[in-house]
Amino acid sequence: MDDMKVINFMRLRTLATVFSVIMMLGSVAALAIKGINWGLDFTGGTLIELVYDQPVRTAEIREQLGAAGHDNAVVQEFGSAQDILVRIPGDDPKMGAAVAALLDQNYDGTVSAVRVEFVGPQVGERLREQGGLGMLFAMLVITVYIAFRFQIKFSVGAILSLAHDVLFTLGFFVILGLQFDLTVVAALLAMIGYSLNDTIIVYDRIRENFRKLRKGDTEEIINVSLTQTLGRTLATSGTTLMVLIALFLFGGDMIHNFAVALIVGVGVGTYSSIYIASNILVYLKLSREDLIVPVKENEELDQLP
């Protein structure tokens, strides 16, 4: 322990707090002013899966649909350059057949519509509500779990850290105008699990060092704990990011936003484990007394002379 060079993470905690507050206020402002660009899963519309007899460029299909008045259509490759998925917002159940016929007329070869699905706006609204409730329920369960496993101050730090990560990612999507669909909801839930796992590992080492180290204040013990877990954090984040970057570059349009959300989430989750979850413990004045294991009544009687 004495030979280890301790990194003074908490030296930048005030600057990190100011930065995080500014980013959160910016995300809230973006959500209030611009709003989320909801995908077809939440707004309702028509999904058409097409199979071309030759590889086709999605840009050409977008131009054809735009010329027909469907400027908001989303065109994606679905496994190959011949399998195309078209998403068009709207409440007309007959739109799918009309769009498939339009694209077939503008193509020299053969186009087959293998799937046409209509998602009503009521279904989209229900999905939006259920997705939001799912994330809130996950955070509630996490709060209770952390409070029982560690201590209430740890629970406050963990939930604020997770809220920070989700809000930051939402703000990122809003500012860039990226579409928010069910794959992004899945990415946010995965991000919550990843960030929580990283936070629990840091918290476990902080609790252990509070009971083990006889010297040092709260900031010093947290610095030691973060230094000890830094190698594991960087290894996990690095390998995860390599996979996500590969998905972003080669995974296709279907999981593009999923990969983007997780890349942002892993980065901000690593940051928040240090400068949100751990920093909150300093603001809440965590002490050794908070982590004293309570002595049971039978043990007290055994210790009497």
GUDRENNU-182305 format. One line per 2 residues: their letters; for each residue x, y, z of N, C-alpha, C. Coordinates in Angstrom, 1 decimal. Layout:
# GUDRENNU-182305
A	X/Y/Z/X/Y/Z/X/Y/Z | ...
END
This chain:
# GUDRENNU-182305
MD	0.8/-1.2/0.0/0.0/0.0/0.0/0.9/1.2/0.0 | 1.9/1.2/0.8/2.8/2.4/0.9/3.5/2.7/-0.4
DM	3.9/1.6/-1.2/4.6/1.8/-2.4/3.7/2.2/-3.6 | 2.4/2.2/-3.4/1.5/2.5/-4.5/1.4/4.0/-4.6
KV	1.5/4.5/-5.8/1.3/6.0/-6.1/-0.1/6.2/-6.2 | -0.7/7.0/-5.2/-2.1/7.3/-5.1/-2.4/8.5/-6.0
IN	-3.4/8.4/-6.9/-3.8/9.5/-7.8/-4.8/10.3/-7.0 | -4.6/11.6/-7.0/-5.5/12.5/-6.3/-6.7/12.9/-7.1
FM	-7.6/11.9/-7.3/-8.8/12.2/-8.1/-9.7/13.3/-7.5 | -9.8/13.3/-6.2/-10.7/14.3/-5.6/-10.2/15.7/-5.6
RL	-9.0/15.9/-6.1/-8.5/17.3/-6.3/-9.3/18.1/-7.3 | -9.8/17.3/-8.3/-10.6/17.9/-9.3/-12.1/17.8/-9.1
RT	-12.5/17.5/-7.9/-13.9/17.1/-7.7/-14.8/18.4/-7.8 | -14.4/19.6/-7.4/-15.2/20.8/-7.5/-15.4/21.1/-9.0
LA	-14.3/21.1/-9.7/-14.4/21.3/-11.2/-15.3/20.3/-11.9 | -15.2/19.1/-11.5/-16.0/18.0/-12.1/-17.5/18.3/-11.7
TV	-17.8/18.7/-10.5/-19.1/19.0/-10.1/-19.7/20.1/-10.9 | -19.0/21.2/-11.1/-19.4/22.3/-12.0/-19.7/21.8/-13.4
FS	-18.8/21.0/-13.9/-18.9/20.5/-15.3/-20.2/19.7/-15.4 | -20.4/18.8/-14.4/-21.6/17.9/-14.5/-22.9/18.7/-14.4
VI	-22.9/19.7/-13.5/-24.1/20.5/-13.4/-24.4/21.2/-14.7 | -23.4/21.8/-15.3/-23.6/22.5/-16.6/-24.1/21.5/-17.6
MM	-23.5/20.3/-17.7/-24.0/19.4/-18.7/-25.4/18.9/-18.4 | -25.8/18.7/-17.1/-27.1/18.3/-16.8/-28.2/19.4/-17.1
LG	-27.8/20.7/-16.8/-28.7/21.8/-17.2/-28.9/21.9/-18.7 | -27.8/21.7/-19.4/-27.8/21.7/-20.9/-28.7/20.6/-21.4
SV	-28.6/19.4/-20.8/-29.5/18.3/-21.3/-30.9/18.6/-21.0 | -31.2/19.1/-19.8/-32.6/19.4/-19.5/-33.2/20.5/-20.4
AA	-32.3/21.5/-20.7/-32.8/22.6/-21.6/-33.0/22.0/-23.0 | -32.2/21.2/-23.5/-32.3/20.6/-24.8/-33.6/19.7/-24.9
LA	-33.9/19.0/-23.8/-35.1/18.2/-23.7/-36.3/19.0/-23.7 | -36.3/20.2/-23.0/-37.4/21.1/-22.9/-37.7/21.8/-24.2
IK	-36.6/22.3/-24.8/-36.7/23.1/-26.0/-36.9/22.3/-27.3 | -36.0/21.4/-27.5/-36.0/20.6/-28.8/-36.8/19.3/-28.7
GI	-36.8/18.7/-27.6/-37.5/17.4/-27.4/-36.8/16.2/-28.0 | -37.3/15.0/-27.7/-36.7/13.8/-28.2/-37.3/13.5/-29.6
NW	-36.4/13.1/-30.4/-36.8/12.6/-31.8/-37.3/11.2/-31.7 | -38.5/11.0/-31.3/-39.1/9.6/-31.1/-39.1/8.9/-32.4
GL	-38.7/7.6/-32.3/-38.7/6.7/-33.5/-40.1/6.1/-33.7 | -40.2/5.4/-34.8/-41.5/4.8/-35.2/-42.1/3.9/-34.1
DF	-41.3/3.3/-33.3/-41.7/2.4/-32.2/-42.6/3.2/-31.2 | -42.4/4.5/-31.1/-43.1/5.3/-30.1/-44.2/6.2/-30.7
TG	-44.0/6.6/-32.0/-44.9/7.6/-32.6/-46.0/6.9/-33.4 | -45.8/5.7/-33.8/-46.7/5.0/-34.7/-46.3/5.2/-36.1
GT	-46.7/4.3/-37.0/-46.4/4.4/-38.4/-46.3/3.0/-39.0 | -45.7/3.0/-40.2/-45.6/1.7/-41.0/-44.2/1.2/-41.2
LI	-44.0/-0.1/-41.0/-42.7/-0.7/-41.2/-42.9/-1.6/-42.4 | -41.9/-1.5/-43.4/-42.0/-2.3/-44.6/-40.6/-3.0/-44.8
EL	-40.6/-4.3/-44.9/-39.4/-5.0/-45.2/-39.4/-5.4/-46.7 | -38.4/-5.0/-47.4/-38.4/-5.2/-48.8/-37.1/-6.1/-49.2
VY	-37.3/-6.9/-50.2/-36.2/-7.7/-50.7/-36.0/-7.3/-52.2 | -34.8/-6.8/-52.6/-34.5/-6.5/-53.9/-33.7/-7.6/-54.5
DQ	-33.8/-7.8/-55.9/-33.1/-8.9/-56.5/-31.6/-8.6/-56.7 | -31.2/-7.3/-56.6/-29.8/-6.8/-56.7/-29.5/-5.9/-55.5
PV	-28.3/-5.8/-55.1/-27.9/-4.8/-54.1/-28.3/-3.4/-54.5 | -28.8/-2.6/-53.5/-29.3/-1.3/-53.8/-28.8/-0.3/-52.8
RT	-28.7/0.9/-53.1/-28.2/2.0/-52.2/-29.4/2.6/-51.4 | -29.3/2.7/-50.1/-30.3/3.2/-49.3/-30.6/4.7/-49.7
AE	-29.5/5.4/-50.1/-29.6/6.8/-50.5/-30.6/7.0/-51.6 | -30.6/6.1/-52.6/-31.5/6.2/-53.7/-32.9/5.9/-53.3
IR	-33.1/5.0/-52.4/-34.5/4.8/-51.9/-35.0/6.0/-51.2 | -34.1/6.6/-50.4/-34.6/7.8/-49.6/-34.9/8.9/-50.6
EQ	-34.2/9.1/-51.7/-34.5/10.1/-52.7/-35.9/9.8/-53.4 | -36.2/8.5/-53.7/-37.4/8.2/-54.3/-38.6/8.5/-53.3
LG	-38.4/8.1/-52.0/-39.5/8.4/-51.1/-39.6/9.9/-50.8 | -38.5/10.6/-50.8/-38.6/12.0/-50.6/-39.3/12.7/-51.7
AA	-39.1/12.3/-52.9/-39.8/12.8/-54.1/-41.3/12.6/-54.0 | -41.7/11.5/-53.4/-43.1/11.1/-53.2/-43.7/11.8/-52.0
GH	-43.0/12.6/-51.3/-43.5/13.3/-50.1/-43.3/12.7/-48.8 | -42.5/11.6/-48.7/-42.1/10.9/-47.5/-40.7/11.3/-47.0
DN	-40.6/12.6/-46.6/-39.3/13.1/-46.2/-38.8/12.5/-44.9 | -39.7/12.1/-44.1/-39.4/11.6/-42.7/-39.1/10.1/-42.7
AV	-39.1/9.5/-43.9/-38.9/8.0/-44.0/-37.5/7.6/-43.5 | -37.4/6.5/-42.8/-36.1/6.0/-42.4/-35.8/4.7/-43.2
VQ	-34.7/4.7/-43.9/-34.4/3.6/-44.7/-33.1/2.9/-44.2 | -33.1/1.6/-43.9/-32.0/0.9/-43.4/-31.7/-0.4/-44.1
EF	-30.5/-0.8/-44.1/-30.2/-2.2/-44.6/-30.6/-3.1/-43.5 | -31.1/-4.3/-43.9/-31.6/-5.3/-42.9/-30.8/-6.6/-43.1
GS	-29.5/-6.6/-42.8/-28.7/-7.8/-42.9/-27.9/-7.8/-44.2 | -28.3/-7.2/-45.3/-27.5/-7.2/-46.5/-28.0/-6.0/-47.3
AQ	-27.3/-5.7/-48.4/-27.7/-4.5/-49.3/-28.9/-4.8/-50.1 | -29.4/-6.1/-50.1/-30.6/-6.4/-50.8/-31.9/-6.4/-49.9
DI	-31.7/-6.6/-48.6/-32.8/-6.5/-47.7/-32.9/-5.1/-47.1 | -34.0/-4.5/-47.3/-34.2/-3.1/-46.9/-35.4/-3.0/-46.0
LV	-35.2/-2.2/-44.9/-36.2/-1.9/-44.0/-36.6/-0.4/-44.1 | -37.9/-0.1/-44.3/-38.4/1.2/-44.5/-39.3/1.5/-43.3
RI	-39.1/2.6/-42.6/-40.0/3.1/-41.5/-40.6/4.4/-41.9 | -41.9/4.5/-42.0/-42.6/5.8/-42.3/-43.6/6.1/-41.3
PG	-43.4/7.3/-40.7/-44.4/7.8/-39.7/-45.7/8.1/-40.3 | -46.8/8.0/-39.6/-48.1/8.2/-40.1/-49.2/7.3/-39.5
DD	-50.4/7.6/-39.8/-51.5/6.8/-39.2/-52.4/6.1/-40.2 | -51.8/5.9/-41.5/-52.6/5.3/-42.5/-52.2/3.8/-42.7
PK	-53.0/2.9/-42.3/-52.7/1.4/-42.4/-52.4/1.0/-43.8 | -52.9/1.7/-44.8/-52.7/1.3/-46.2/-51.4/1.8/-46.8
MG	-50.6/2.6/-46.0/-49.5/3.3/-46.6/-48.4/2.3/-47.0 | -48.3/1.2/-46.3/-47.2/0.2/-46.5/-47.3/-0.4/-48.0
AA	-48.5/-0.8/-48.4/-48.7/-1.3/-49.7/-48.5/-0.3/-50.8 | -48.8/1.0/-50.5/-48.6/2.0/-51.5/-47.2/2.3/-51.6
VA	-46.4/2.4/-50.6/-45.0/2.6/-50.6/-44.3/1.5/-51.3 | -44.6/0.2/-51.0/-44.0/-0.9/-51.7/-44.2/-0.8/-53.2
AL	-45.5/-0.5/-53.6/-45.8/-0.4/-55.0/-45.0/0.8/-55.7 | -44.8/1.9/-55.0/-44.1/3.0/-55.5/-42.6/2.7/-55.7
LD	-42.0/2.0/-54.8/-40.6/1.6/-54.9/-40.4/0.6/-56.0 | -41.4/-0.3/-56.2/-41.3/-1.3/-57.3/-41.4/-0.7/-58.7
QN	-42.2/0.4/-58.8/-42.3/1.1/-60.1/-41.0/1.8/-60.4 | -40.3/2.3/-59.4/-39.0/3.1/-59.6/-37.8/2.2/-59.7
YD	-38.0/0.9/-59.8/-36.8/0.0/-59.8/-36.9/-0.9/-61.1 | -35.8/-1.1/-61.7/-35.8/-1.9/-63.0/-36.0/-3.4/-62.8
GT	-35.6/-3.9/-61.6/-35.7/-5.3/-61.3/-37.0/-5.6/-60.5 | -36.8/-6.6/-59.6/-37.9/-7.1/-58.8/-37.8/-6.7/-57.4
VS	-38.9/-6.2/-56.8/-38.9/-5.8/-55.4/-40.1/-6.6/-54.8 | -39.8/-7.3/-53.7/-40.8/-8.0/-53.0/-41.0/-7.5/-51.6
AV	-42.2/-7.2/-51.2/-42.5/-6.8/-49.8/-42.8/-8.0/-49.0 | -41.9/-8.4/-48.1/-42.0/-9.6/-47.4/-42.7/-9.4/-46.0
RV	-42.8/-8.1/-45.6/-43.4/-7.8/-44.3/-43.9/-6.4/-44.3 | -45.1/-6.2/-43.9/-45.7/-4.8/-43.8/-46.4/-4.8/-42.4
EF	-46.0/-3.9/-41.5/-46.6/-3.9/-40.2/-47.0/-2.4/-39.9 | -48.1/-2.2/-39.3/-48.6/-0.9/-39.0/-48.6/-0.8/-37.4
VG	-48.0/0.2/-36.9/-48.0/0.4/-35.5/-48.8/1.7/-35.2 | -49.9/1.5/-34.5/-50.8/2.6/-34.2/-50.2/3.6/-33.2
PQ	-50.6/4.8/-33.2/-50.1/5.8/-32.2/-50.3/5.5/-30.8 | -51.5/4.8/-30.5/-51.7/4.4/-29.1/-50.7/3.3/-28.6
VG	-50.4/2.4/-29.5/-49.4/1.4/-29.2/-48.0/2.1/-28.9 | -47.7/3.1/-29.8/-46.4/3.8/-29.6/-46.4/4.6/-28.2
ER	-47.5/5.2/-27.9/-47.6/5.9/-26.6/-47.5/5.0/-25.4 | -48.1/3.8/-25.5/-48.0/2.8/-24.4/-46.5/2.3/-24.3
LR	-45.8/2.1/-25.4/-44.4/1.7/-25.4/-43.6/2.8/-24.7 | -43.9/4.0/-25.0/-43.1/5.1/-24.4/-43.3/5.2/-22.9
EQ	-44.5/5.0/-22.5/-44.8/5.0/-21.1/-44.1/3.8/-20.4 | -44.2/2.6/-21.0/-43.7/1.4/-20.4/-42.1/1.5/-20.3
GG	-41.5/2.1/-21.4/-40.1/2.2/-21.3/-39.6/3.1/-20.2 | -40.3/4.3/-20.0/-40.0/5.2/-19.0/-40.2/4.6/-17.6
LG	-41.3/3.9/-17.4/-41.6/3.2/-16.1/-40.6/2.1/-15.9 | -40.1/1.4/-16.9/-39.1/0.4/-16.7/-37.8/0.9/-16.2
ML	-37.4/2.1/-16.7/-36.1/2.7/-16.2/-36.3/3.2/-14.8 | -37.5/3.8/-14.5/-37.7/4.3/-13.1/-37.8/3.1/-12.1
FA	-38.4/2.0/-12.5/-38.5/0.9/-11.6/-37.1/0.3/-11.4 | -36.3/0.2/-12.4/-34.9/-0.3/-12.3/-34.1/0.6/-11.3
ML	-34.3/1.9/-11.4/-33.5/2.8/-10.5/-34.0/2.6/-9.1 | -35.3/2.4/-8.9/-35.9/2.2/-7.5/-35.3/1.0/-6.9
VI	-35.3/-0.1/-7.6/-34.8/-1.4/-7.1/-33.3/-1.2/-6.8 | -32.5/-0.5/-7.6/-31.1/-0.3/-7.4/-30.9/0.5/-6.1
TV	-31.7/1.5/-5.9/-31.6/2.3/-4.7/-31.8/1.5/-3.4 | -32.8/0.6/-3.4/-33.0/-0.2/-2.3/-31.9/-1.2/-2.1
YI	-31.4/-1.8/-3.2/-30.3/-2.8/-3.1/-29.0/-2.2/-2.5 | -28.7/-1.0/-3.0/-27.4/-0.3/-2.5/-27.6/0.0/-1.1
AF	-28.8/0.5/-0.7/-29.0/0.9/0.7/-28.8/-0.3/1.6 | -29.3/-1.5/1.2/-29.2/-2.7/2.1/-27.8/-3.2/2.1
RF	-27.1/-3.2/0.9/-25.8/-3.8/0.8/-24.7/-2.9/1.4 | -24.9/-1.6/1.3/-23.8/-0.7/1.8/-24.4/0.2/2.9
QI	-24.9/1.3/2.5/-25.4/2.3/3.4/-26.2/3.3/2.6 | -27.1/4.1/3.3/-28.0/5.0/2.6/-27.2/6.0/1.8
KF	-26.1/6.5/2.3/-25.3/7.5/1.6/-24.7/6.9/0.3 | -24.4/5.7/0.3/-23.9/5.0/-1.0/-25.1/5.0/-2.0
SV	-26.3/4.7/-1.4/-27.5/4.6/-2.3/-27.7/5.9/-3.0 | -27.6/7.0/-2.2/-27.8/8.3/-2.8/-26.8/8.6/-3.9
GA	-25.5/8.3/-3.7/-24.5/8.5/-4.7/-24.7/7.6/-5.9 | -25.2/6.4/-5.8/-25.4/5.5/-6.9/-26.5/6.0/-7.8
IL	-27.6/6.4/-7.1/-28.8/6.7/-7.9/-28.6/8.1/-8.6 | -27.9/9.0/-8.0/-27.5/10.3/-8.7/-26.6/10.0/-9.8
SL	-25.7/9.1/-9.7/-24.8/8.8/-10.7/-25.5/8.2/-11.9 | -26.4/7.3/-11.7/-27.2/6.7/-12.8/-28.1/7.7/-13.5
AH	-28.7/8.5/-12.7/-29.6/9.6/-13.2/-28.7/10.5/-14.1 | -27.5/10.8/-13.7/-26.6/11.7/-14.4/-26.3/11.0/-15.8
DV	-26.0/9.7/-15.8/-25.7/9.0/-17.0/-26.8/9.0/-18.0 | -28.0/8.7/-17.5/-29.2/8.6/-18.4/-29.5/10.0/-19.0
LF	-29.5/11.0/-18.1/-29.8/12.3/-18.6/-28.8/12.9/-19.6 | -27.5/12.6/-19.3/-26.4/13.0/-20.2/-26.6/12.3/-21.6
TL	-26.9/11.0/-21.6/-27.1/10.3/-22.9/-28.4/10.8/-23.6 | -29.4/11.1/-22.9/-30.6/11.6/-23.5/-30.3/13.0/-24.2
GF	-29.6/13.8/-23.4/-29.2/15.1/-23.9/-28.4/15.0/-25.2 | -27.5/14.1/-25.2/-26.6/13.8/-26.4/-27.5/13.5/-27.6
FV	-28.5/12.6/-27.4/-29.3/12.2/-28.5/-30.2/13.4/-29.0 | -30.7/14.2/-28.1/-31.5/15.4/-28.4/-30.7/16.4/-29.2
IL	-29.5/16.7/-28.7/-28.7/17.8/-29.3/-28.3/17.4/-30.8 | -28.0/16.1/-31.0/-27.6/15.6/-32.3/-28.8/15.3/-33.2
GL	-30.0/15.2/-32.6/-31.2/14.9/-33.3/-31.3/13.4/-33.7 | -30.6/12.6/-33.0/-30.6/11.1/-33.3/-32.0/10.6/-32.9
QF	-32.4/9.6/-33.6/-33.7/9.0/-33.4/-33.7/8.1/-32.2 | -34.7/8.2/-31.4/-34.8/7.4/-30.1/-35.9/6.3/-30.3
DL	-35.4/5.1/-30.4/-36.3/4.0/-30.5/-36.1/2.9/-29.4 | -36.7/1.7/-29.6/-36.6/0.7/-28.6/-35.2/0.2/-28.4
TV	-34.4/0.2/-29.5/-33.0/-0.2/-29.3/-32.2/0.7/-28.4 | -32.6/2.0/-28.4/-31.9/3.0/-27.5/-32.4/2.8/-26.1
VA	-33.6/2.4/-25.9/-34.1/2.1/-24.5/-33.3/0.9/-24.0 | -33.2/-0.1/-24.9/-32.4/-1.3/-24.4/-30.9/-0.9/-24.1
AL	-30.4/0.0/-24.9/-29.0/0.5/-24.6/-28.9/1.2/-23.3 | -30.0/2.0/-23.0/-30.0/2.8/-21.7/-30.0/1.8/-20.5
LA	-30.9/0.8/-20.6/-31.0/-0.2/-19.6/-29.6/-1.0/-19.4 | -29.0/-1.3/-20.5/-27.7/-2.0/-20.4/-26.6/-1.0/-19.8
MI	-26.7/0.2/-20.2/-25.8/1.2/-19.6/-26.0/1.4/-18.1 | -27.2/1.3/-17.6/-27.5/1.4/-16.2/-26.8/0.2/-15.5
GY	-27.0/-1.0/-16.1/-26.3/-2.2/-15.5/-24.8/-2.1/-15.5 | -24.2/-1.6/-16.6/-22.8/-1.4/-16.7/-22.3/-0.4/-15.6
SL	-22.9/0.8/-15.6/-22.5/1.8/-14.7/-22.6/1.4/-13.2 | -23.7/0.7/-13.0/-24.0/0.2/-11.6/-22.9/-0.8/-11.2
ND	-22.5/-1.7/-12.1/-21.5/-2.7/-11.8/-20.2/-2.0/-11.4 | -19.8/-1.0/-12.2/-18.6/-0.3/-12.0/-18.6/0.5/-10.6
TI	-19.8/1.1/-10.4/-19.9/1.8/-9.1/-19.9/0.9/-7.9 | -20.5/-0.3/-8.0/-20.5/-1.2/-6.8/-19.1/-1.6/-6.5
IV	-18.3/-1.9/-7.6/-16.9/-2.3/-7.4/-16.1/-1.2/-6.6 | -16.3/0.0/-7.1/-15.6/1.1/-6.4/-16.1/1.3/-5.0
YD	-17.4/1.2/-4.8/-18.0/1.3/-3.4/-17.5/0.2/-2.5 | -17.4/-1.0/-3.0/-16.9/-2.1/-2.2/-15.5/-1.9/-1.7
RI	-14.7/-1.3/-2.6/-13.3/-1.0/-2.2/-13.2/0.2/-1.2 | -14.1/1.2/-1.4/-14.2/2.3/-0.4/-14.6/1.8/0.9
RE	-15.6/1.0/1.0/-16.1/0.5/2.3/-15.0/-0.4/3.0 | -14.3/-1.2/2.2/-13.2/-2.0/2.7/-12.1/-1.2/3.3
NF	-11.7/-0.1/2.6/-10.6/0.7/3.0/-11.0/1.6/4.2 | -12.2/2.0/4.3/-12.7/2.7/5.5/-12.5/1.9/6.7
RK	-12.7/0.6/6.6/-12.6/-0.3/7.8/-11.1/-0.7/8.0 | -10.4/-0.7/6.9/-9.0/-1.3/7.0/-7.9/-0.2/7.3
LR	-8.0/0.9/6.7/-7.0/2.0/6.8/-7.3/2.8/8.1 | -6.3/2.9/8.9/-6.4/3.6/10.2/-6.2/5.1/10.1
KG	-5.5/5.5/9.0/-5.2/7.0/8.8/-5.9/7.4/7.5 | -6.1/8.8/7.4/-6.6/9.4/6.2/-8.1/9.8/6.4
DT	-8.4/11.0/5.8/-9.8/11.4/5.8/-10.5/10.8/4.6 | -11.8/11.3/4.5/-12.7/10.7/3.5/-12.1/10.8/2.1
EE	-11.6/12.0/1.7/-11.0/12.2/0.4/-9.8/11.3/0.1 | -8.9/11.2/1.1/-7.7/10.3/0.9/-8.1/8.9/0.8
II	-9.0/8.4/1.5/-9.4/7.0/1.4/-10.1/6.7/0.1 | -10.9/7.7/-0.4/-11.6/7.5/-1.7/-10.5/7.5/-2.8
NV	-9.5/8.4/-2.7/-8.4/8.4/-3.7/-7.7/7.1/-3.8 | -7.4/6.5/-2.6/-6.7/5.2/-2.5/-7.6/4.1/-3.2
SL	-8.9/4.2/-2.9/-9.8/3.1/-3.5/-9.9/3.3/-5.0 | -10.0/4.5/-5.5/-10.2/4.7/-6.9/-8.9/4.3/-7.6
TQ	-7.7/4.6/-7.0/-6.5/4.2/-7.6/-6.4/2.7/-7.7 | -6.8/2.0/-6.7/-6.7/0.5/-6.7/-7.6/-0.1/-7.7
TL	-8.8/0.5/-8.0/-9.7/0.0/-8.9/-9.6/0.5/-10.4 | -8.6/1.5/-10.5/-8.5/2.1/-11.8/-8.1/1.2/-12.9
GR	-7.2/0.3/-12.7/-6.7/-0.7/-13.7/-7.9/-1.5/-14.2 | -8.7/-2.0/-13.2/-9.8/-2.9/-13.6/-10.8/-2.1/-14.4
TL	-11.1/-0.8/-14.0/-12.1/0.0/-14.7/-11.6/0.3/-16.1 | -10.4/0.7/-16.3/-9.9/1.0/-17.6/-9.9/-0.3/-18.5
AT	-9.5/-1.4/-18.0/-9.5/-2.7/-18.8/-11.0/-3.0/-19.2 | -11.9/-2.9/-18.3/-13.3/-3.2/-18.6/-13.9/-2.2/-19.6
SG	-13.6/-1.0/-19.4/-14.2/0.1/-20.3/-13.5/0.0/-21.7 | -12.2/-0.3/-21.7/-11.5/-0.4/-23.0/-12.0/-1.5/-23.8
TT	-12.1/-2.7/-23.3/-12.5/-3.8/-24.0/-14.0/-3.7/-24.5 | -14.8/-3.1/-23.6/-16.2/-2.9/-24.0/-16.3/-1.9/-25.1
LM	-15.5/-0.8/-25.1/-15.6/0.2/-26.1/-15.1/-0.4/-27.5 | -14.1/-1.3/-27.4/-13.6/-1.9/-28.7/-14.7/-2.6/-29.4
VL	-15.5/-3.4/-28.6/-16.6/-4.1/-29.2/-17.7/-3.2/-29.7 | -18.0/-2.1/-28.9/-19.0/-1.2/-29.3/-18.6/-0.4/-30.6
IA	-17.4/0.0/-30.7/-16.9/0.7/-31.9/-17.0/-0.2/-33.1 | -16.7/-1.5/-32.9/-16.8/-2.4/-34.0/-18.3/-2.5/-34.5
LF	-19.2/-2.6/-33.5/-20.7/-2.6/-33.8/-21.1/-1.3/-34.5 | -20.5/-0.2/-34.1/-20.9/1.1/-34.6/-20.4/1.2/-36.1
LF	-19.2/0.7/-36.4/-18.7/0.8/-37.7/-19.2/-0.2/-38.7 | -19.4/-1.5/-38.2/-19.8/-2.6/-39.1/-21.1/-3.2/-38.8
GG	-21.8/-2.8/-37.8/-23.1/-3.4/-37.4/-24.3/-3.1/-38.2 | -24.2/-2.1/-39.1/-25.3/-1.7/-39.9/-26.2/-0.7/-39.2
DM	-27.2/-0.2/-40.0/-28.1/0.8/-39.5/-29.0/0.4/-38.4 | -29.3/-0.9/-38.4/-30.3/-1.4/-37.4/-29.8/-1.2/-36.0
IH	-28.5/-1.3/-35.7/-28.0/-1.2/-34.3/-27.1/0.0/-34.2 | -27.2/0.9/-35.1/-26.3/2.1/-35.1/-26.5/2.9/-33.9
NF	-27.8/3.3/-33.6/-28.1/4.1/-32.4/-27.9/3.4/-31.1 | -28.1/2.1/-31.2/-27.8/1.2/-30.0/-26.4/1.4/-29.6
AV	-25.5/1.2/-30.6/-24.0/1.3/-30.4/-23.6/2.7/-29.9 | -24.2/3.8/-30.5/-23.9/5.1/-30.1/-24.3/5.4/-28.7
AL	-25.5/4.9/-28.3/-26.0/5.1/-26.9/-25.0/4.4/-25.9 | -24.6/3.2/-26.2/-23.7/2.5/-25.3/-22.3/3.1/-25.3
IV	-21.8/3.6/-26.4/-20.5/4.2/-26.4/-20.5/5.4/-25.5 | -21.5/6.2/-25.7/-21.6/7.4/-24.8/-21.8/7.0/-23.3
GV	-22.7/6.0/-23.1/-23.0/5.5/-21.8/-21.8/4.9/-21.1 | -21.0/4.1/-21.7/-19.8/3.6/-21.1/-18.8/4.7/-20.7
GV	-18.6/5.6/-21.6/-17.7/6.7/-21.3/-18.2/7.6/-20.1 | -19.4/8.0/-20.2/-19.9/8.8/-19.1/-20.1/8.0/-17.8
GT	-20.4/6.7/-17.9/-20.5/5.8/-16.7/-19.2/5.7/-16.0 | -18.1/5.6/-16.8/-16.8/5.5/-16.1/-16.4/6.8/-15.4
YS	-16.8/7.9/-16.0/-16.6/9.2/-15.4/-17.4/9.4/-14.1 | -18.7/9.0/-14.2/-19.6/9.2/-13.1/-19.2/8.3/-11.9
SI	-18.6/7.1/-12.1/-18.2/6.3/-11.0/-17.2/7.0/-10.1 | -16.4/7.8/-10.8/-15.4/8.6/-10.0/-15.9/9.9/-9.5
YI	-16.4/10.7/-10.4/-16.7/12.1/-10.0/-18.2/12.4/-9.7 | -19.0/11.4/-9.7/-20.4/11.5/-9.2/-20.6/10.6/-8.0
AS	-20.5/9.3/-8.3/-20.8/8.4/-7.2/-19.9/8.5/-6.0 | -18.6/8.6/-6.3/-17.6/8.8/-5.2/-17.6/10.2/-4.6
NI	-17.8/11.2/-5.5/-17.8/12.6/-5.1/-18.9/12.9/-4.1 | -20.1/12.2/-4.4/-21.3/12.4/-3.5/-21.0/12.0/-2.1
LV	-20.2/11.0/-1.9/-19.8/10.5/-0.6/-19.1/11.6/0.2 | -18.3/12.4/-0.5/-17.6/13.5/0.2/-18.5/14.5/0.6
YL	-19.4/14.9/-0.3/-20.4/15.9/0.0/-21.4/15.5/1.2 | -21.6/14.2/1.3/-22.5/13.6/2.3/-21.7/13.3/3.6
KL	-20.4/13.7/3.6/-19.5/13.5/4.8/-19.6/12.1/5.3 | -19.3/11.1/4.4/-19.2/9.7/4.8/-18.0/9.6/5.8
SR	-18.3/8.8/6.9/-17.2/8.6/7.9/-17.2/7.2/8.3 | -16.2/6.8/9.1/-16.0/5.5/9.6/-17.2/5.0/10.4
ED	-17.8/6.0/11.1/-18.9/5.6/12.0/-20.1/5.1/11.2 | -20.2/5.6/9.9/-21.3/5.2/9.0/-21.2/3.7/8.6
LI	-20.0/3.2/8.7/-19.7/1.8/8.2/-19.4/0.9/9.3 | -19.6/1.3/10.6/-19.4/0.3/11.7/-20.4/-0.8/11.7
VP	-20.0/-2.0/11.8/-20.9/-3.1/11.8/-21.6/-3.2/13.1 | -22.9/-3.1/13.2/-23.6/-3.1/14.5/-23.4/-4.4/15.2
VK	-23.2/-4.3/16.5/-23.0/-5.5/17.4/-24.3/-6.0/17.8 | -24.5/-7.3/17.6/-25.8/-7.9/18.0/-25.8/-8.1/19.5
EN	-27.0/-8.2/20.1/-27.3/-8.2/21.5/-26.6/-9.4/22.1 | -26.6/-10.6/21.5/-26.0/-11.8/22.0/-24.5/-11.6/22.1
EE	-23.9/-10.9/21.1/-22.5/-10.7/21.1/-22.1/-9.8/22.3 | -22.9/-8.8/22.6/-22.6/-7.9/23.7/-22.7/-8.6/25.0
LD	-23.6/-9.6/25.2/-23.7/-10.3/26.4/-22.5/-11.3/26.6 | -22.0/-11.8/25.4/-20.8/-12.7/25.5/-19.6/-11.9/25.9
QL	-19.5/-10.6/25.6/-18.3/-9.9/25.9/-18.3/-9.4/27.3 | -19.4/-9.5/28.0/-19.5/-9.0/29.4/-18.6/-10.0/30.3
P	-17.9/-9.5/31.3/-17.1/-10.3/32.2/-18.0/-11.2/33.1
END
